[in-house]
Amino acid sequence: MSLYPASARIRQAAALVGVLVLYVVTAKLGLRFDALAGVATTVWPPTGLALAAICLGGRRLWPAIFLGAFLVNAGTGIPLWATFVIATGNTLEAVLACRLLGLLGWRPEMDRVHDVLVFALTVLLATAVSASTGTLAIWLAHIPIKDGLGLFWMVWWVGDVLGALLIAPALFAWIIRQPRPTSLRLRFWVEALLLASGLILVGASVFYDLFPLKIVRLARGSYSLWPLLIWAVVRFRLRGTTLALLLVSLVAISGTASGHGLFAGGTLAPTAHERLFRVQCFMAVTAVSMMCLAAALAERRQAILARDEFISIASHELKTPLTALRLRLATALRLLSAEKKESPPGDRLDRPTRAVVAATATTDRLGRLIDDLLDVSRLTAHRLELHLEEVSLPEMLADLASRLREQAAESGSTISVTVESAQLPLVGVWDRGRVEQVITNLLSNAIKYGNGGLITVEAHGEGDRVAISVRDQGIGIARADQDRIFRAFERVESPHRVGGLGLGLYIGRQIVAAHGGTLRVSSEPGRGATFVLDLPRLAHPPA
């Protein structure tokens, strides 16, 4: 009785057959490029296929690789025993490479620079096994090689290296689950089409002499492809990078093999193998460079995600004891107030009462900081939710002004609210808590930076939109800083130390944008600042 269910055996058989067929097909394609002795070529995709099959499917797929290599080489006319040796080398190459990668802590996601460098080094070493066994078999079989065994070994090795560097990463990227782009809308596909067209056009000019004009030929160095490849790395991550490299490789190899392009000329009239050797070296350096860049960007994204996750977890964990502390302080303040009323005149209860009030204010400030961190984590994870309701703007502004008048008075400022009368009532459908959060932050900033001057809040409606402005008479904001202050962890330069994390305006602009509105500032140094919040009466988050 078999230890494996029938479905598992069927999948195993299908995998073996699939690898075998793909190996034979890609090998036949590689042998078309002027193979030395019929078996060694600088274009050998089966190496990458075999490596990916063993790394992803396990060593149980080795029979398919061995049989595929045996069938392909048997058709070249060399002795069967030499075919057996070559097939053994091709199989050992993939198995050894996979084993070394496992020992060196490599991950097939290729999302670390360590993974790319380890993969490239392993490929350079493991492919020497196949090249060496193949060269030995040809030598023992007394098959004539006009260019010598050294060139024969080099051609074999370079073909295997490039097959591994170009094919295997593409298979890893597309078979293993990868993070999807944030958007797959029409704009994404248009950008991908433009990138592919650019790669083909520039590749043809470099490797096919598409533009014979002298001035164009002077600027057709291989470096002209790098900006497009970097575009693929930055915008389309590892999957796009591997496809872009394959596309460039196809154009480069076909053009060079036909005797055209950058690597086909020279003073020594290079042979076909020398031309392909040049272009393969170029592609090897380019592939490793671009995959290192893609891995570095992936590590950066992972670090940002880890940071955001930490902020979210830490904020939630801090929120729980802070809430309990607030409740205890509120209870203590209530008890002290009751005792103060019952105690005789002159009893010293004012000092502890003031201490509890100050502690409550400190916990409130700490709570606001934690709320800001939580909002940042929600925004970066695209989890900001709006709870829409009908809001009366005059009522909300009056309520906010009354809450902050005491704080404004402490800094010598006063808050004036003016609501323009209009035929239509100033009512909107918004998330009241979030809009209050934005306006409260603007008023708090006006109190901090307003130099004790008048703070004016004005509101008016125009059609289906409502504008709210908050103006202070403070230090103002330089024009160069007016975009910067809306970024995370940025603050206005002030001669006096001002508390906060520099998140209020960043969060505010994101909240307003989620409503379908805008938040902007106009200011000059020394003449105060005016922040204008423009909202649609009916919030409509952008698609």
Stockholm file with secondary structure:
# STOCKHOLM 1.0

chainA/1-543         MSLYPASARIRQAAALVGVLVLYVVTAKLGLRFDALAGVATTVWPPTGLALAAICLGGRRLWPAIFLGAFLVNAGTGIPLWATFVIATGNTLEAVLACRLLGLLGWRPEMDRVHDVLVFALTVLLATAVSASTGTLAIWLAHIPIKDGLGLFWMVWWVGDVLGALLIAPALFAWIIRQPRPTSLRLRFWVEALLLASGLILVGASVFYDLFPLKIVRLARGSYSLWPLLIWAVVRFRLRGTTLALLLVSLVAISGTASGHGLFAGGTLAPTAHERLFRVQCFMAVTAVSMMCLAAALAERRQAILARDEFISIASHELKTPLTALRLRLATALRLLSAEKKESPPGDRLDRPTRAVVAATATTDRLGRLIDDLLDVSRLTAHRLELHLEEVSLPEMLADLASRLREQAAESGSTISVTVESAQLPLVGVWDRGRVEQVITNLLSNAIKYGNGGLITVEAHGEGDRVAISVRDQGIGIARADQDRIFRAFERVESPHRVGGLGLGLYIGRQIVAAHGGTLRVSSEPGRGATFVLDLPRLAHPPA
#=GR chainA/1-543 SS CCSSCHHHHHHHHHHHHHHHHHHHHHHHHHHTTTCBTTTBCSCCTHHHHHHHHHHHHCGGGHHHHHHHHHHHHHTTTCCHHHHHHHHHHHHHHHHHHHHHHHHTTCCTTCCSHHHHHHHHHHHHHHHHHHHHHHHHHHHHTTCCCTTCHHHHHHHHHHHHHHHHHHHHHHHHHHHSCCCCCSCCSHHHHHHHHHHHHHHHHHHHHHHSCCCCCHHHHHTCCGGGGHHHHHHHHHHHHHHHHHHHHHHHHHHHHHHHHTTCSTTTCCTTCCCHHHHHHHHHHHHHHHHHHHHHHHHHHHHHHHHHHHHHHHHHHHHHHHHHHHHHHHHHHHHHHHHHHHHHHHSCTTCSCHHHHHHHHHHHHHHHHHHHHHHHHHHHHHHHTTCCCCCCEEEEHHHHHHHHHHHHHHHHHHTTCEEEEEECCCSSCCEEEECHHHHHHHHHHHHHHHHHHSTTCEEEEEEEEETTEEEEEEECCSSCCCGGGTTGGGSTTCCCCCSSCCCSCSCHHHHHHHHHHHTTCEEEEEECTTSCEEEEEEEESBCCCCC
#=GC SS_cons         CCSSCHHHHHHHHHHHHHHHHHHHHHHHHHHTTTCBTTTBCSCCTHHHHHHHHHHHHCGGGHHHHHHHHHHHHHTTTCCHHHHHHHHHHHHHHHHHHHHHHHHTTCCTTCCSHHHHHHHHHHHHHHHHHHHHHHHHHHHHTTCCCTTCHHHHHHHHHHHHHHHHHHHHHHHHHHHSCCCCCSCCSHHHHHHHHHHHHHHHHHHHHHHSCCCCCHHHHHTCCGGGGHHHHHHHHHHHHHHHHHHHHHHHHHHHHHHHHTTCSTTTCCTTCCCHHHHHHHHHHHHHHHHHHHHHHHHHHHHHHHHHHHHHHHHHHHHHHHHHHHHHHHHHHHHHHHHHHHHHHHSCTTCSCHHHHHHHHHHHHHHHHHHHHHHHHHHHHHHHTTCCCCCCEEEEHHHHHHHHHHHHHHHHHHTTCEEEEEECCCSSCCEEEECHHHHHHHHHHHHHHHHHHSTTCEEEEEEEEETTEEEEEEECCSSCCCGGGTTGGGSTTCCCCCSSCCCSCSCHHHHHHHHHHHTTCEEEEEECTTSCEEEEEEEESBCCCCC
//
